């Protein structure tokens, strides 16, 4: 997994987003065991406390759960994963629309461009 982190916002939130994206994209599958905090921290070149904070946040969101003596695992709750996938998609759509509007496009122009692009994909 590519760990591209910057100073634009807290590192632990960037890690949360990266792991979340990898879960939704299928890099990690439902029920998969995550590497240890130390292993993930070394891989991402971050402090283990930062990685721990990110994993705790993922547990809070319901995407990851801990089995006391076995480690952390990806949820097998398909409904939860679908909800988060749709939430991430909505965020990307909102960002896209905001950027297009900043370029001066109206909603109707954006709609036409999208329809044209979607037709060309067929």
SULNORDA-V753851 format. One line per field, one symbol per residue. ss: DSSP state (a for helix, b for strand, c for the rest). psi: psi as a letter, one per 20 degrees, with the letter a starting at -180 (. if undefined). Layout:
# SULNORDA-V753851
ss->???
psi->???
This chain:
# SULNORDA-V753851
ss->ccccccccccaaaaaaaaaaaaaaacccccccbcccaaaaaaaacccaaaaaaaaaaaaaaccbbbbcccbbbbcccaaaaaaaaaaaaaaaaaaaaaaaaaccccaaaaaaaaaaaaaaac
psi->ppnoqajhrpghhhggggggghghijgpqpiqpqrrgggggggilrphhggggghghhghijhqqppgiiaqqpqjnhgghgghghghggghgggggggghhijqrhhhgggggggghhhh.
